[in-house]
Amino acid sequence: MSRIRQHVRGTRRTATAGVAFATATLLAVSLSPAAHADGRPTRATAIENAASALLAHASTLGLTSAQDTSVRDVIVDKDGTQHVRYDRTYRQLPVLGGDFVVHLAPDGAYRSADRATRQAVAVPSVTPKVSGPQAAGLAVNALRAANLGNRLKQVKAKPELVVDALHGSPRLAWRTNAAGLDSLGNPVARTVLTDARTGAQIDAWDSIETATGDGASLYGGTVPLESTQSGSSYQLKDPTRGNTYTGDAEGKTDLCFFGICFSRAPATLFTDADNHWGTGTTADRASAAVDAQYGTNETWDYYRYVHGRNGIAGDGKGSYNRVHYGNNYNNAFWDDSCFCMTYGDGDGTTFGPLVALDVAGHEMTHGVTSKTAALTYSGESGGLNEATSDILGTMVEWYANNSSDTGDYLIGEKIVKSGFGKAALRFMDKPSRDGSSADYWSSSVGNLDVHYSSGVANHFAYLLAEGSGAKTINGVGYDSPTYNGSAVTGIGRDKVGRIWYRALTVYMTSSTNYKGARTATLNAAKDLYGASSAEYNAVAAAWSAVNVT
């Protein structure tokens, strides 16, 4: 996605910068239509309107002469309403929690904005007292501490100076990405946020957004696949979905540090002589590729036909898949740096191959999140990040309507083996059934691992879709309680998916917490169904039922 710089340099210089920016934008607009065929403003027009809004409302948005902004994403509603999302820097340093969304009327007039922080973004100095090598050492220690009992190899760390506005008053900090390989050669990574004055750890989170056991199956039945003919053979590449393709990682792993890859596991494109792929068993390496490609297809179609999003980044470009990654790798992950999905084969005892439909939906939704709200992967925001992938990944499974892998509100039920000891990895109707997840919000939820703090939003989504109490859906029994003893009536999963997607892409920011998610989803329900609608009231009731008020 292209990024357009918008400079704000004080009252007098702001006007100058605004004229220069407007001139550049008008030139871009002159080379493209001012409106879509249906009359809606184009992306370029929305950016031009937002640029004017930034100049006119710099004070309201907390913009100063020391700050710059860049466009991250643009959404134009059917009625022409525009939503332009920005990142912010302070004295050329990235600001964590500096992002905001500007909302504009169909005629381009400023309406409002959602900001990740309301505090003034400024720090006394951008000169750190803790050096970069010191911050790197602290991050390496944090990575090792998070992997006790596992001898890590080739561990490296790369610090970046930032302004942290996510954790209270803005302060200078080092954001350090530490990465290495575990004893099996599989990647481990952790991002550590360190106070650049004192060396104290502010926060830390896993850099690989995992979906360990979020669903996998080589038994999805016979599924349709689009391929590309090349001479007398066929390639597992889909020209109808941005040329998405699937390749074999051949049991190898990446050697990457901080976005720089010294070597990558291959993605050797699968080919076939007769366009009939795999056998549905692990004896044929192409079987896992079939599941991965099918999952990509269904996820692409769900976002395209339900939400109008053309690909993960919204730009029509396809991603790719790598299967058979690593050695007994119990994980699957989305990686923005390669714009790709990667699947391990599992250890065969705890999990099977992680190439299921809802794994694809879950992990590629991490890609959608990173291109939109970019919810920080720690605290309550991290729980919402994981829940977003659980919720919309589940919607992908329902959307596919595959009789061999029917829709449900269980996460990972297809891949768990006897060694795991539970019927699923997570349970949306009552998250605490997994032994660790939170059913309801409390002040300590943000201290949980993000896969467990996600329970609050997962529970909300289930209640909003299906309602409270005992019921059987598609042969699966559920019994969803409420914090306040209320009886919640569901509005259906399709509406839940639309409400959550709009909240994510239009109203949430990197720092959104559970209270903010309530506001964002209420705003989304109001936009879609009206402020006095049954859907709006159901959203409020479902949040109250999980103690988010």
N, C-alpha and C positions, 0 to 999 in steps of 0.2 A: 504494500500500500504506500503510495507516495505521501510524503510528509511536507507540508508547506509551512515555512517559518513565518511567524507573526511577531514583530518586534514592538514592544511598548517601552518608550524611553522618556517618560515624563510628559507633562502637559504640552510644552512647546514642541518637543521633539516627537512626541506621540503623533501629533498632527502631521508632521513631515513623514514619519514612518507610515502612517495610515495612507497618505496620498500615494506613496511609492508602492505600498502593498496593493492598494485599490487599483492602481494603474496596471500592475502585473496581473492582477486577477481579472480585470476587464479585458486585457489582452487574451488571457486564457479563455474567457467567456466568448470573446469574439470569434475564436476558432472552433467553438462548439455551440450547439443549440442552447438557448437560454432556458428552455423548458423541454420536458419529455413530451412524447406524443400525446400523453393524456393531460398535458397542461401543467404538470407538477414542475417545480423548479429543479434544475439539475444540481449535481453535487457541486460544480464550480460556482453556481449562483448561491447555493447555501453557504459555501465558504466565504464568498464575497459579503453576503449579508452578515455573517457572524463576525467578520473582520470589522465591519462598521460598528457592530454591537460592542465589541471589545474596546474600541476607541471611546465610545460614548459612555460605557459602563465600567471603565477600568477600576474605579474606586470600589464599586459594588463587588467586583470580582476579585478584589485584593491585588490587582496588578500594579506594579511599580516600575520605575526606571531600571531597576536591577534585574528585572525578570524578562524572560522570553517565553513564547508559547509555540506549540506545533500541533497541527491537526492530526488526531489519531483515527477518527471514524466519523462518518456522516450518515445520517438516516433522514430520508424525506418521506413523510407519511402520504397516504393516498390523497388527503385533503390539502397537501402542500405544506403542512407544518414541518419545520426543519429542526433537527437536533444535531449540533456539531460538538464533538468531543475533543478536548484539548489536553495535552501534557504541558507541564510547566518546568522551567529551569530558573535557578537563582544564581546570578553571576556565573552562568554557563554550567552549573552543577545540576544534575537531575534532582527534582524535588519529589520524594516519596510522599504521596498524599497531596500532591499539588494539582492533580487532575480535576477537571470540571467539565460540565456539559452545558452548552448554551442552547436554550429553546427559543425558537423564532416562529412568529405567526406566518401563515401562507404568503403574506405580502412582504415578509422579511423583517417585520418589526420585532424588536426584542420583547420577550415575554418574561422569562425567568432563567435561573441557572441552578444547577445542582453542583455543589463543591465538595470535594473529599475532605477539606478542612476549612473552617471559618476563621482560623487564626491568621494573623499577619505572617506571611512567609518571609522571614529575614533572620539572619544570624549575625552576631557581632563580628565574626571573622570567618574567612574561608581557609585559613591556615591551620592545619591540624597540629595538635601537640603529640598525638600518637602517630608514629610513622606508618607508611604503607606496609613495610616488611613486618612491623610489630602486629598490625591488624591481620596480616596473612597468617602469621604464626598462631594467633588466637583462634582464627577460623579453622585451621588445620586441627588444633586441639579439640575444637567443638565437633568437627567431623568424626574424629576418632572416638570421642566420648559417646557420640550417637550410634557408634558401631562397635561397642565393647564386645570383646571376644572374637572379633573378626580382624585378622591381620591385613591391613590395607596396603596396597602397593601403588607406586607411581602417584602419590598424593601431591597435589599442587594447589596453590591458591592465588587468586587475582583480586586485589582490592580496588574499589572505585570510590572516590570521594563523592558524597551526596549530601543533600539536606533532608533530614528526616522530619516530616511533619505528620507522620502517622501515629507517633507515640507521645502525645502531649505537646509541649511547647517545641517549636522547631529548633533543631540542633544539628551541628555538623557531625557527620557520621561516615564511617567506612562501610560500604556494602561489599562484602567479600564472598566470592563464589569459590568454595573448596570442593575439589573433586578427586576421585581416585578409583581404584578397582578393588573389589573384594577378593577373597581367597580363590574364588572360582573364575575370576576375571571379569565379573559383571560390574557395571558402573554404579558408583554411589556418589552422591553430591549433596551439599548443604550450603545454603546462603546464610551468612552470619552478619548481623548488623551491630556495629561496634561504635560506641561514643568516641568521637575523634579527639576529645579533650581528656577523657579519663581512662579510656580503654575498657570500660564496663560493657558487657554484652547487653544490647537493647532487645534483640529478638533473634531468632534463628528458625529456619524452616527447611524442609527437604526441597531440593531444587528439581528433582524428578517428580512430577506430579503423578503419583502411582495409582494404579487401579488393580492392585494385587487381588486377583480372584473376583473381579467385578463381573464375570460371566465369560465362559468359553465353551465351545462345542464344535466338534467335527461332525455333528449329527443334525444339521439344520435342514436335512432333506435335499432334494434337487432344486436348485435355485437358478434363475435366469442370470446370465452374465453377458455383457457386451465385451467383445474382444476386437483386436486389430489384426487383420490378415497381413502377413509379411511373406511374400513368395508362396511357398507351399505349406507354410505353418502359420500358427496363430500366436499372438502375444496377449498376455493377460493385462491388457491396457484398454481403458474404456474411453473412446473418443467422444462419447456423449456426455461425459461428466468431467470435462476439463483434462482429459488424458490421465486420470488416476490409474495407477498401476500397482502391481504387487511383485515383489522380488524375494529371493532366498538369501538370508543373511549367512547361511552356511555355518551356523554355530559360532560365528565370530562376534566381536563386540567393537564398539567405538573407542578410540583413544582421543578424547576431546577435553580441552581445558578452556573454560571461559569463552566458548563460542569458536575457538580455534581448534580444528580437528587435524591431528597429525596422521590419523588413519581412521577410516570408517568401515564398519562392517559393510559388506557388499549388499546390493539389492539386485541380484542377478535375475533379470526379468524371466518369469515363467513362460515357457512356450509349449505348444501342444500341436500334434499333427492333425487331430480330427475335431478340435474345438469342443471336446468333452473332457472336462478337467477333474482330476482326482477320483478317488474311489470311496470317500467317506470314512477312511481309516487312516491311522497314523503311519501305516506302512507305506503310504504314498505321500511324498512330501508336498505334492500339489494340493492335497485335501485341505491343509491348513490355509493355503493360499486362496482357495475357494471361499472359505469362511471370511477371511480378511477382506477380500475384494467385495464380497456380498455386503459385509458390514459397512464398508465405505460407501457403497452404492445407496444403501438404505438411509444412511445418515445424510448424504448429499441430498437425496430426494426429500427427506423430512424437512430439512431447512429450506430447500428450494420451494416446495409446494405448500408447506404449511406457513412458513414465515417469510417467504419471498427473498431469502438470502441465497445468493448465487455463489456457493462454495464457502469454505471455512472463513476465508478472509473477505468474502463478499465481492471478490474480483473475478470470479469465474475460473480461477486457476485450480487445478486438481492437486491433491497431495499424493503421496505414495506410501506403500506398506512394505515392511520387512518382516518376514516370518522366520522361525527357527533361529532366533537371536540368542546368543550366549549358551551357557551350559546349565541345563535344568533351571532356566531363569523363570522364577515365579512372579512375573510382572509383565505389564504392558504399559507403554507410555507414549504420549504425544511430545514431539520435540519441535519447537518453533524454528530452531536454527536450521533444520533440514526440511521443515514443513512436511513431516512424515510421522506415520504410526509405526511402532515397533512392538512385536509380540514375542514373548518367550514361550517355550514348550511346556513349562511347569516341571515339577520334580516327579510327577506321577503318583505321589503319595498324598500330598496336601492338595495340589491343584493339577488339573490337566492343562493342555495347551490353551493359552489365553487369547483365542481368536473368535470369541463369541460376538453375537450381534450387539449386545448391550455394552460390551467392552469398547467396541468401535464407537458407539454413540457417546459413551462416557468420555473417552479420551479425546476424540475430535471436538467435543464440546469444550474441553480445556483450551483448544485452539481458538474457538469462537470467543470464549471469555477473555483470552489474552488480547484479542483484536478489538474488544469492546470495553467492558468495565475494568478489566485487568485486576480483579479482586486479589489483594495481597494474600499470599499463601501462608498465613499464620493468623492466630487469634480468631475472632468471630468472622472476619473477612475470609480467612482460609476455610472455615467451616462452610460458608456460603459458596465459596469456589467449588469445593468438593460436592456440596449438595446440588449445585447447578448441573454438574456433570451426571450425578445420580438421577436427578429429576428429568432432565432432557434426554439423557441416555435411555431411561425407562420409556420415555415417550417415543423414541426411535423404535424400541422393541414392539410397542403397541402399534405404531404406524405400519411396521412391516407386515403384521398380520400373518405370520408364518405358523402354520399349524403344527410344525415340528418344534417350534420354540415360541410358545404362546406368550402373550403379554402378561406380566405380573408385576408385583411390587416387592419382589425379592431381588437383592443384588448378589450376584455370584452363585446362584443356585445350581447352575449347570456345570461349573468347574470344580466345586468342592469335592474332595475325595474323603475316604473314611478317616484319613489322618488328620483332617481338619476338625472333625468332631461336631460340626454344626451343619444344619441343612442349607445355610446360605451365609454369605459374608455379612450382609446387612439386611435389615427388615424395616421397610418404610412405615408399616402400620404401627409398629411399636419398636422403635430402634433399640431399646435396651435389651431386647431379646438376644442381641449378639454378645451381651455381657459387658460392653464398654460404652456404647453410644448413649447420648442424652435424649430422653423423650421430650424434655421441656427445658426452656431457657432458665438459667440462673446466672448470677454474677460470676460464677466460676467456669462457665461453659468455654470461654475463650482460652482457658488454660489446658483444655483437652487437645489431643492430637486432632488434626483437622478432619480425619476420617470419622471421628466420633462426635465432634462438635457439630458436624453436618446433620446429625440426627434430628435436631430441632426443626430444620427446614424440610428435611425429608418427611418428618411426621406431619408438618403443616401441609405439605403438598398432597400427601395421602388423604388427610382429613378433608381438604378442599375438593379433592377429586371424588372420593367415595363416601365420605362421612364417617361418623364414629360408630362404635359397636361391632358386634360380631356379624360376619357375612362370608359367603363363599363366592369367589370370582374366578372364572376359568378353572374351577376345580381346586383352587387354593384357598385355604381358610385364613381369615384375618380377624383380628379383634382389637380395634383401636380405641384406647382410652383418651380422656381429656383431663387437663390439669385442673380445670374449674368445675368438672362434673357436668358440663353442658353436653347437649346432644347436637352434633354438627351434621348438617345436611350437605352432601356433596353436590358440586355443579358439573361434574364430568371431567375426565382427564384432558380432553381437547382444549377446553377453556383454560385449564390450569397451565398447560404448555404455552398457550398464547400469552397469558398474563405474565408468566415468569420470564419468557423471552423478551417481552417488551420492557419489563422492569430492568432486566439485565442490560439491554442494549440502549435504553433511553435514559434511565434514571440512576442506576447504580454507579458507584465510582470505586476506586481502589480501596477506600477505607470504609465502605459500607458495612455496618454491623447489623445485628438482628433488628434493632429498632428501626434502622434505616431501611432494611429490607421490607419491613411492614409498610413504611411510607411509600417505598418504590412500587410495591405490588398494588397498593391501594390506588396510586396514581395511574398505574397501568390499567387496572380494572375500570377506573373512571373513564380513561381514554377509550377503552374498547366497548364498555357496556353502559356507562353513565354513572353519575355520582349517587343516584338513588336506586340503582339496579340491585337485583337479588345477588348478582355476582359480586358487586362491591361489598355488600353486607356480609356475604359468605367469606370473603377474604379477611375482613375484620374479625369475624367469629372464629375462623380457623387459627389465626395468630393468637387470639386470646386463649384458645384451647391448648396452646403450647406455651402459655405464659409470656408471650411477647405482646406488650400493651403500650 
